[in-house]
Amino acid sequence: MAIMEGFLHVLHPMHFPFLLLGVVLGITVGALPGLTASVGIILLLPFVFNLDVGTAMVMLCGAFCGGIYGGSISAILIATPGTPSSAATVLDGYPLAQKGEAGKAIGVATIASTIGGILSTFCLMFFAPKLAGIALQFGPVEYFGLTVFGLTIIASVAGKSLTKGLIAGILGMLIATVGIDPVEGYARYSFGIPNLMGGFSLLPVLIGVFAISQIFLQLEEVGKKEFKKFNQKVGKVLPSLKELKNIFPIIISSSFLGTFIGIIPGTGGTIASFLAYNEAKRWSKDPDSFGKGNLKGIAAPEAANNGTTGGAMVPLLTLGIPGDVVTAVMLGCFMLVGLKPGPLLFKEHPEVVSAIFAGLLLANVLILMLGFVSVKVFPKVLMVPPGLLFPVIFALCFLGSFSLNNSTYDMFIALVFGIIGYIMSKNGYPAAPLVIGVILGPIAEDALARALIISHGDWSTLVGSPIAIFFYVISSISVIYSLKRQLTHKE
């Protein structure tokens, strides 16, 4: 019954256009090399302050799904994945486009993405309420254990260097301490500057670290390398019934694989897509055809990386823990519109949760429709020169920062964090740990303070809960696994 209310909300004439806007912008941004689904979500943030909460979150979910799918377009047409999660799609998508079957490759990617997204949303609808029901038993001690586990995701998304990832995460937590102390109410690290007493607003930080820094990096490459254009004609789009029957089992299995991987914090679409590709090749009767234009080599990674969309939303909605980099941005978006993801979200805002479920399902249906209707338009999107495109996006980033408080100070903060993000990227420091530190650091601090106040300063209370101990254990396992993985790579 609740999901029907969600559909009625999303399909309302005043709300549905925003879902459509989110999907269209997500696909467009995802298709542009150098930009990611995170950037698409950030570009929509100025809209959220004038919308009701349910519609705002549905629009952002549309951009999330559309951005993940959009990366396959440039991967197939010009062998350059629009998003990291579409890297595996290049392996068979581009060879098929070189054979003159780019339309069919995009058609298979569209079908696989849609099925993967829909199946993962059904899994989200099934698992999330049950997990939220368990999490309703959490108190401050359990929440502190949970946020400690959330902070260990920093190790998982640290990239090649765990040390640099941890430094970025600690820097994020330090940035979050600027402003008024949440317990005692005194100003910290404001240095007498009134603007700093309010801390750093999350929106300019997100825009700077994820969007502006990427624009700096992309503009740096303008003129250094030849701009790739797709000059072929896009022919037949729909695969034959025999081809569909052949790839359907791969799509289903890869969708569930992607959903499962998405639920595990710190993984994401890139891992899911390559795992699905490897499994499809492993179980194929003709593994040598992979890398030469095999449709299964497109269907498997696309079903898997879109399967992570619903999977990654499970820990985000139920526990307030981001599953990957994009959901770390989504966590920030929730907080910007006044929502705190976690078990209480299902109890206090069931209408928002049902709207998100309905929005995710409809977003994937829109991907199917737009994918086939707009297939002739995709090459034109990729013909926009970067030197023209990125300055426009740069201006939109400043507009988004200004829209938060109608303040040029926020524009300045976005630029400063853009420079910080650029310097970090140039020196191998990942941006995701910094943002996770900025978002989860204050939550951990608040939970710790409340737990100590209740226990009259008894630190032993932090290990007095079996649930908290469970989170400490899996936090340790997460860190040990990350250390082991880094040592393995070094060898």
N, C-alpha and C positions, 0 to 999 in steps of 0.2 A: 504493500500500500504506500509505504514511504517513497519507494522508487518511482511510483506513478506520480506522486506530488513533485518529485524532482524533474520528471519529464515535462510535466505541465509548466513548471517554472522555466525550464530552459527553452521550451518551444513557444513561449509567450512572444508575441510580435515585438515587444520592447526589449527582450533579452536575447533571442536567438541571433540577431545580427552581430552581437558581440562575440558569440561563440564562433560564428563564421569568420569574423575579423581575426580572431586569435588563430584559427586554423590556417587561413590564407597567409597571414604575416609569418606564422611559424614555418610553413612550407617554403615561402620565399626566402626567408633568412637562412633556413637550413640548407637550401640549395646553393647559396652563395659561399664559395670556398673562403675559409678564414673566419666565418661567423658560425656561431653555434646556437643550439636551442636556448641556451642561457641568455644570449644576446636578444633573441626574439622575445623572450619573456620580459626582459628588462625594458625593451622599447615600448611595451604595453603598459608599464607601471603608471605613467601619468593618467591613464584612463581610470584606474581602480579607485581613485579618491572620489570620483563623482558617480560611482555605481553602487548598487547594493552589494553586500558581501558575497552572496551566492553567485550573482552574475559575474562579478569580478574574478572569482576563483575559477568559474567555468571557462571564462575567456582565457585565463592563463593556462589552464589545463589543455585547452585547444591548441595554444601556441606550443606547449610541451610536446604533445603528440605530433603536431604538424612539423615541428622542427626536427624531430627524430626521423620522420619519414623523408623530409625534404633533402636530407643529406645524400640519399640514394640517387637523386636526379643528376647532380654533378658527378657523382662517382661513376655512373653509367655513361654519361654523355662525354665527359672530358677527362676521365680517369683521375679526378681530384675529389675525394670525399668532402662533402659540405660540412659534415660533422665527424668527429672521431669514430663514432659507432658505425659509420657506413664504410669504414676502411676495407672490411672483408668483401663488401659488395663489388668493389673495383675488380677483384680477381676474375670474376666471370662476367660482370656487367659490361665492362668496357670492351672485352673481346667480342661480345655479342653485338655491341654497337658498331664495331669495326666491320662486322659482317653485314651491316645494313639492317639489323634487327633491333635497333635502339628502342623502338616503340614497344615491341614485345617484352624487352627487358624491363622497361618502366611499368608495363602492365603487370608482369609477375611480381615486381617489387611492391606495387600498389596493393594487389590482392593479398600478398603475404603480410604486408604491414597492417592491413585492415584486420585480418583474421588474428594476427598476433596481439594487436591492441585490444580487440574485443574479448578474446579469451582471457587475457590478463586482467581486464576490468571485472569480468565475472569472478575470477579468483579473488580479486580485491574485495568485491562485495561479499564474498563468502567468509574470508579469513578475518578481515578488518574488524567487524563487530565483535567476533568471538575474542580476538586478542584484546580489544578495547575493554571488554567486560572483565577480563582478568586484571588489566592494568588499572581499573578503577579502585583496586584495593591498595594502590600505592600511596605512601605518605612521603614526607620530606626526605627520609633516609633512603627510601626506594628510588625516589626521583634523583637523588644525588648519585646513587649507583648507576642509574640509567644514563645520566648525563656524562658520567665518567666513561661509560661504554661509548656514548656518542662521540666524545672527544678522541677516543682511540681510532675513530674513522680517519682522523688526520694521518695516522700511519698508513692506512690503506690507500689513501688518495695522494700520498706524498710523491708519487712518481719514481724517478730513478734513484733519488737520494732521500733516504729516510731522515737523515740529519737535517737537510734543508727543509723538508716537509715539516718536521717538528719545530724548527726555528720559525717558519711561517705561521704555524699554529699558535705558538707562544706569543708571537708578535700580535696576532689577532686578538688573543685574550687580553694582552696589555692595552691594546687600542680600546677594548670594551670597558676598561676600568676608568677611562677619562669621563668626568662628569660627577654627578651627585652620588655619593655612597648610598645604596639601597636600604641599608640597615640604620646607620647612624646619621645620615642626611647631611654630611659635610662634603664640600667640593674636593675632588681628587684631580691632581695634574691639570688644573685649569689655568694656573699661572696668572691669575687675576684677569683673564680674558673672559668677558661675559658669555660669548658664543660657545666657549669650550665647557661652560658649566652644564650645558645640556648634552654634552658628549657629541659623538659623531652620529648623525642620522644614518640609518641603515641604507636607505635608498641611494644617496650619493656614493656611499662606500661600494655598494653592489655595482652601480653604473661605472664607477671609476675602475675597479679591479677587474671586472669581467668584460666590459664593453670598450671603454676608452683605451685601456691598455692594448687590447687586441687591434683596435684601429691604428694605433701608433705602430704596432708590429707589421700590420699589413701595408700601411703607407710606406714603410721603410723598404718594402720589397717592390714597390711600383717602379718600373723602369729597369729593375735588375734582371727580371726574367720575362720571357715572352708571354703575353696574355693569351691564354687558351680560349679559342672559340669553337663551338660546335657548328660545323658548316653542312652536315648531312641533312637529308630529309628524314623526318620521323614517320615511319610507315605504319604497318598494322600493329595495333595495340593489344588486342585480346589474344591470348594463347588458345590453341585448339583444345577441345574437350579431352583428347588423349593426353596432351601435355599437362592439363590441369589435374587429371586423374593421377598422373605420374608424380607430380610434385605435392599433391595434397597431404599425404602422410608425413612428408618432411616438414611441411608448414605447421601441422598440428603438433608434432613432437618438438620442433624448434620453439614454438610459441610457449609451451609449458616449461621448456628448459630456460628460456629467457625470463619468464615470470619468476621461476625459482631463484635464478641468479639475481634478479632485481630485488627480491625480498632481502637478500643478504647485504647489509650495509657495507659500502665501500667497494662495490663491484662495478655495476653499470653496463651500458650497452655495448661498449667495445669488447669487453671480456665475453659477454653473452654471444655476440655475433661471430667471433672467431671460434668459440667452442662449438657453436651450432654448425658452422662451416666445416670444421674438422670432423664432427660426428657424421655429417651428411656424406662427406668424402669417404670416411672409414667404412660406412655401411653400404656404399654404392657398389653396384655390380660393375661399373665402369669408372673407377677412380681416376684413370688417366685423362678422362675428358674434362675434369675440373681444371679451371684456369684457362680453358679454351672456349668458354661460352656455354657452359652447362646451366640450364635453368634452375636446377637444384642449388647451384652455387650462389644464386641470387635469392631464391626463396628462403633458404635456411637462415642466412644472417639477417635478412629484413624481418622475418617473423620473430626472430629472437630479440633483436634490438628494440622492436616495438612492443614485444612482450614485457620488456623491463619497465615500461611506463606504468602499468598497473602494479607490477611487483614492487617497484621502488616507492609507490605511494602507500604501501602497507605499513612499513615502519614509520613513515612520515606522519600519516594520519593517526595511527594508534599510539605511538610512543613519542612523537615529535623528534624522531631521529632521521636525518636525510639518508636515503639509500645511495645517492651518487651526487655528482657535482650539480646537476640540474635541479634535483630536489633540495639541495642546499639553498639554491636561489629561491625555490618555491617556499621553503621554510621562512625565508626572509619576507616573502610576499604575504604569507599568512599573517605575520606579525605586523606588517605595514597596514593591513586592513583591520587590525584589532582582534585577530583570532590566535589562539594558542593551540597548535596541534597537540594531540594527546588524547587519552581516554575520555576526558571531560568534553572534548569536542563532540563526541557522539551523544552525550547526555544533554549538553547545553545548546548545541546548534545542530540538531538532527536534520533540519531543513537544508543546511549548507552541505552536509555530508551527502544527502540524497541528490542534491543538485550536482555535486561533483561526480557521483557515480553516473548519473544520467548524462552529464556533459562529456565524460570520457567516452561513453558508448557512442553518443551522437558525433563526437569529434572524429572517431574512426570511420563512421559511416560517411561523413563529409570528405574524409581523405580519399575514400574509394571513389566518390562522385567527382571530386575535383581532380583527382589523379587522371581519370580518363577524359574528362571534359577539357582539361587544360594542357594535355600532353603536347599540343602544338606550340603552346606558349612558353614552355620550359626553356627551349634553346634561346629564345629572345631575352629571358631573364639573365641568362649567363653571358649575354653579349654586352652587358653594361660594363664599361671600363672601371676598374677599381679606383683610378684617380678621380673619377666623377662620383662614384658611389659612396666611398668612405667619408668624404667631407660632409655629405648630407646626413649620414648616420651620426657623425660627430656632433652636428648641430642638434639632432634629435635627442642625443644624450644630454646635452646642456639644457635643452628645453624640459626634459624629464626631471632633471635635478632641480631646476628652478620651480617647477610646478608643485613640489612638496610643500614648501612654505612661502612661495613667492619671494625667495631670498637668493640674492647673488652669492651669499656666503655658501649655500649648498652647492652652487655651481663651482665655486672655488674648491670646496672639499672634494667634489667629483674629479676635478682636474688633478688635484694633489694625489688622490688615490689612483688615478689613471697613471700618473708618472711612477708612483710606487709599484703598481702592478707591472708596468713596462720594465722597470729596472729589475724586478724579481724574475720576470720571464727571461730576460736577457742573460741572467746569471743562474738560471736553472732552479729558481725557487717557485714552486707551484702556488697558484692563487687560491685554489679551493681550501687548503688548510687554514689560510688566513681568515677567510669568510666563515668557515665553521667555528673557528675560535671566537670571532666577533659575535656570532649568534648564540653559540652554546655556552660560552664562558659566563655571561651574566646569569643564565639559567642555573648553571652549576653553583655559582656563588650564592644565589638566592636560596636554593634548596639546602645548601650547607649551612647558611645562616639560620634558617628556620629550624633545621634539625638540632643545631646547637642551642638555640634559644629554648626549645621545648625540653631539651635534656639538661638545661642549666649548665651548659659548657662541657658536658661529658663527651669527649671524643670517641669513647668506646661504643657509643650508640650507633656509630656509622657502620659497625660490623655486627650489630645485634639483630639484623634482619636477614633471614635466609634468601630473600629475593635480592637484596643488595649484595650479599656475598656471591650469589649466582652471577650478577652483572660484573663484579670485580673479577671473577674467574674467567668469564668469556672476554673481558677486556684484556686480561693478561694473555689469553690465547691469541687474540687478535694482534697484539703487539709482537708476540713471539713469532707468529706466522709471518708478519711483515718483515721482521728482522731476518728470518730464515730465507724468505724470498729474495731479499736484497743481497744476502751473502751468496745465494745460488747464482744470481745474475752476475755478480762480480767474478765468480769462478768461470 
